[in-house]
Amino acid sequence: MQAHTSSAADQSAAAIAAAAAHVNIAAYKFVTFDNTEEMRPLYQAICKELELKGTILLTPEGINMFLSGPRSKIDQYLAWVRSDARFADLEVKESYSVEQSHKRMLVKIKKEIITMRMPLIKPEEGRAPFVDATTLKRWLDAGVDDAGKPVVMVDTRNDFEVDVGTFDNTVDYRIAKFTEFPEVIAAHKPDFEGKTVVTFCTGGIRCEKAAIHMQNIGYDSVYQLEGGILKYFEDVGGAHYTGDCFVFDYRTALNPQLEAVETTQCFACRAVVTPREQLSPQYVYEKSCPHCYGKDDVNS
């Protein structure tokens, strides 16, 4: 029997985890959650007790969370969450950092996990079809799925997120907000005839909603990328992906090794500012960047 040899990526991930003081988790689950008002103070209390930072959204259609803290406290929190039968199988994506990736703790009650304004998510009826990272990589290596149909990647994220990095040859409709997606994907339905569509996003929420909507309007071969880009990075690295992945915390973006990069976000216009753009005299911390410099509606 041949001994297992760790890959360079595995060794790098292990080294990052060992050096980091904090674990950053992203998790969501679509499930009927009918007592959000009752549960909110309990979530607030456990996060305060464990000194976690981040955001938790409690909605009638389920839960969404981004949290940061020491390993032992994150593990205690997850054990508490999973003690609720509705979230016993909650799956989590992890990355690591020296500092906590969020600066405050918020527990909010919302109407939707991610706003789409389409009454599509009915947790009791099941979730969207999905493809895992390993299978997707195999499909992308071959250019076709297991049935021989061409595979097309559709990015469901906002335009500024896509600009930081995305899958090669992806379809990007340059949407400014997710509520624009239903109309634009319906208008382009003929473009995907005879093809298998894989929707993707950062962690899986938007692409799951997108896949359900596409099924509802007649797409017959559509999947979501299970766990989104972050899970893809975790399982197979950066194959078929160019650039980094924008994340909504102080790190701004992660590379395929799930390491924070030097990209930042402009305080004035919220545009993503690359390390090269940060060298520009138009980049003034908390005031302007090359994307908005001189624009009165932003810099006034």
C-alpha positions in Angstrom: 0.0 0.0 0.0 1.5 3.3 -1.1 1.9 5.9 1.6 0.0 9.2 1.3 2.1 12.2 0.4 0.8 15.6 1.2 0.6 18.0 -1.7 2.3 21.4 -1.6 -1.1 23.0 -1.3 -2.0 20.8 1.6 1.2 21.7 3.4 0.7 25.4 2.7 -2.8 25.3 4.1 -1.6 23.5 7.2 1.1 26.1 7.7 -1.4 28.9 7.4 -3.7 27.3 9.8 -0.9 26.7 12.3 0.3 30.3 12.2 -3.1 31.9 12.3 -4.8 32.9 15.5 -8.3 33.0 14.1 -10.6 30.8 12.0 -13.0 32.5 9.7 -16.2 30.6 8.8 -18.8 31.1 6.1 -22.0 29.0 6.3 -25.6 29.1 5.2 -28.6 26.8 5.0 -32.0 27.2 3.4 -34.5 25.7 5.9 -37.8 26.9 7.3 -36.8 29.1 10.3 -40.0 30.3 11.8 -38.8 31.6 15.2 -36.1 34.1 14.3 -37.3 36.7 16.8 -37.0 34.2 19.6 -33.6 32.9 18.5 -31.9 36.3 17.9 -31.1 37.1 21.5 -29.7 33.5 22.0 -27.4 34.0 19.0 -26.4 37.4 20.3 -25.6 35.9 23.8 -23.5 33.0 22.5 -21.5 35.2 20.2 -20.9 37.8 23.0 -19.9 35.0 25.4 -17.4 33.5 22.9 -16.1 37.0 21.7 -16.9 36.2 18.1 -17.0 38.9 15.4 -19.0 38.9 12.2 -22.5 38.9 10.9 -25.4 36.4 11.2 -28.6 36.8 9.2 -31.7 35.0 10.5 -34.5 34.8 7.9 -37.7 32.8 7.4 -35.9 30.9 4.6 -32.8 30.0 6.7 -29.6 31.3 8.1 -26.4 32.9 6.8 -23.3 33.6 8.7 -19.7 35.0 8.5 -17.8 34.7 11.8 -14.3 35.0 13.0 -12.7 33.8 16.3 -10.2 31.4 17.8 -10.6 27.7 16.8 -11.8 26.5 20.2 -14.5 29.2 20.4 -15.6 28.7 16.8 -16.0 25.0 17.5 -18.0 25.7 20.6 -20.3 28.0 18.6 -20.8 25.4 15.8 -21.6 22.7 18.4 -24.3 25.0 19.8 -25.8 25.9 16.4 -25.8 22.2 15.3 -27.7 21.3 18.5 -30.7 22.8 16.8 -32.0 19.9 14.6 -32.7 22.3 11.7 -29.0 23.1 11.5 -27.5 19.7 12.5 -26.0 19.2 9.1 -24.7 22.8 8.6 -21.7 22.8 6.4 -18.9 25.4 6.8 -16.2 26.9 4.7 -13.0 27.9 6.6 -10.1 30.3 6.1 -7.5 31.6 8.5 -6.1 35.0 9.6 -3.9 36.5 12.2 -6.6 39.0 13.2 -10.3 38.6 13.3 -11.7 39.3 9.9 -14.6 41.3 11.2 -14.5 44.2 13.6 -18.0 43.9 15.2 -20.7 41.4 15.9 -24.2 41.8 14.3 -27.2 39.4 14.4 -29.9 40.6 12.1 -33.4 39.5 11.1 -34.0 39.8 7.4 -36.7 38.7 4.9 -34.3 36.8 2.7 -30.8 35.3 3.2 -29.7 37.3 0.1 -32.2 39.7 -1.5 -33.5 38.6 -4.9 -37.2 39.7 -4.5 -38.4 36.5 -6.2 -40.5 34.0 -4.1 -38.4 31.1 -5.2 -36.9 29.5 -2.1 -39.2 27.0 -0.4 -36.9 25.0 1.9 -39.4 22.3 2.5 -39.4 21.5 -1.2 -35.6 20.8 -1.4 -32.6 22.6 -2.7 -31.2 23.3 -6.2 -29.1 20.6 -8.0 -25.4 21.1 -7.3 -22.0 20.0 -8.6 -19.1 19.6 -6.1 -15.7 21.2 -6.7 -13.9 18.0 -7.7 -16.5 17.1 -10.3 -16.6 20.6 -11.7 -12.9 20.6 -12.2 -13.1 17.4 -14.1 -15.9 18.8 -16.3 -13.8 22.0 -16.9 -10.7 19.9 -17.7 -12.8 18.1 -20.4 -14.9 21.1 -21.4 -18.0 18.9 -21.1 -20.1 17.3 -18.4 -20.5 13.5 -17.9 -23.3 13.5 -20.6 -21.0 15.2 -23.1 -22.7 18.6 -23.0 -20.6 21.8 -23.1 -20.2 23.4 -19.7 -20.8 27.1 -19.3 -20.0 29.0 -16.1 -22.3 31.9 -15.1 -21.1 34.3 -12.4 -24.0 35.5 -10.2 -21.9 38.1 -8.3 -21.8 41.9 -8.7 -19.5 43.4 -11.3 -16.9 44.7 -8.8 -16.6 41.3 -7.3 -16.1 39.7 -10.7 -13.3 42.2 -11.5 -11.2 40.8 -8.6 -11.3 37.3 -10.1 -13.5 34.7 -11.7 -13.5 31.4 -13.6 -12.0 31.4 -17.0 -14.4 32.0 -19.9 -17.2 32.8 -17.5 -20.4 34.5 -18.5 -20.6 37.9 -16.7 -23.6 40.1 -17.1 -22.0 43.1 -15.2 -24.9 43.2 -12.7 -24.7 45.9 -10.0 -26.9 44.0 -7.6 -28.3 40.5 -7.3 -31.9 41.7 -7.9 -30.9 42.3 -11.5 -30.1 38.7 -12.2 -33.6 37.2 -12.8 -34.4 39.5 -15.6 -31.0 39.3 -17.4 -30.7 35.5 -17.2 -34.3 35.1 -18.6 -33.4 37.4 -21.5 -30.4 35.3 -22.4 -32.0 31.9 -22.1 -31.6 31.0 -25.8 -27.8 31.4 -25.5 -27.6 28.2 -23.3 -29.6 25.8 -25.4 -27.9 22.4 -25.5 -25.4 23.4 -22.7 -25.0 22.6 -19.0 -24.9 25.8 -16.9 -23.1 26.0 -13.6 -23.9 29.1 -11.5 -21.4 30.2 -8.9 -20.8 32.9 -6.3 -18.6 33.4 -3.2 -20.1 30.9 -0.9 -23.1 29.3 -2.6 -26.1 31.4 -1.6 -26.6 33.5 -4.7 -25.8 30.7 -7.1 -28.3 28.4 -5.3 -31.1 31.0 -5.7 -30.0 31.6 -9.3 -30.2 27.9 -10.1 -33.7 27.6 -8.7 -34.9 30.6 -10.6 -33.3 29.2 -13.8 -35.1 25.9 -13.4 -38.4 27.7 -12.7 -38.1 29.6 -16.1 -37.3 26.5 -18.1 -33.5 25.9 -18.0 -33.3 22.1 -18.2 -29.6 21.6 -17.3 -28.4 23.9 -14.5 -26.4 23.4 -11.4 -25.0 25.5 -8.6 -21.4 25.1 -7.5 -21.6 23.5 -4.1 -20.1 25.8 -1.5 -19.2 28.5 -4.1 -15.7 29.7 -5.0 -14.4 29.4 -1.4 -15.2 25.7 -1.3 -13.7 25.2 -4.7 -10.5 26.9 -3.5 -10.5 24.7 -0.4 -11.0 21.4 -2.3 -9.1 21.9 -5.7 -7.3 25.2 -5.5 -7.3 27.7 -8.4 -7.6 25.4 -11.5 -9.6 27.2 -14.2 -9.8 30.4 -12.1 -8.0 33.6 -12.7 -7.4 36.2 -9.9 -8.7 36.2 -6.4 -12.1 36.0 -4.7 -13.7 39.1 -3.2 -14.9 38.6 0.4 -17.0 41.0 2.5 -14.6 41.6 5.4 -11.5 43.5 6.1 -9.3 41.1 4.1 -11.2 42.2 0.9 -10.0 39.3 -1.2 -8.5 35.8 -0.8 -6.3 33.9 -3.3 -6.8 30.2 -4.2 -4.7 29.3 -1.2 -7.3 31.1 0.9 -4.7 33.7 1.9 -5.5 37.4 2.2 -4.1 39.5 -0.6 -3.1 43.2 -0.8 -6.3 44.2 -2.6 -8.4 46.8 -0.7 -11.7 48.6 -1.2 -12.1 52.4 -1.6 -13.8 54.0 1.3 -15.4 56.6 -0.9 -16.8 54.7 -3.9 -16.4 51.1 -2.7 -14.5 50.1 -5.8 -11.9 47.3 -5.5 -8.4 48.8 -5.5 -5.5 46.6 -6.6 -2.0 46.9 -5.2 -0.8 48.7 -8.4 -3.7 51.2 -8.1 -2.8 51.9 -4.5 0.5 53.3 -5.7 -1.4 56.0 -7.7 -1.4 59.6 -6.3 -5.2 59.4 -6.9 -5.5 56.8 -4.1 -5.9 58.7 -0.8 -6.9 56.5 2.1 -10.6 56.9 3.0 -10.9 59.7 0.4 -10.5 58.6 -3.2 -9.0 56.1 -5.6 -8.3 56.0 -9.4 -11.9 54.8 -10.0 -13.6 57.9 -8.4 -10.9 60.6 -8.2 -12.3 64.0 -9.3 -15.9 62.8 -9.4 -17.9 65.4 -7.5 -20.7 63.1 -6.6 -18.2 60.8 -4.7 -15.5 63.1 -3.5 -17.5 66.1 -2.4 
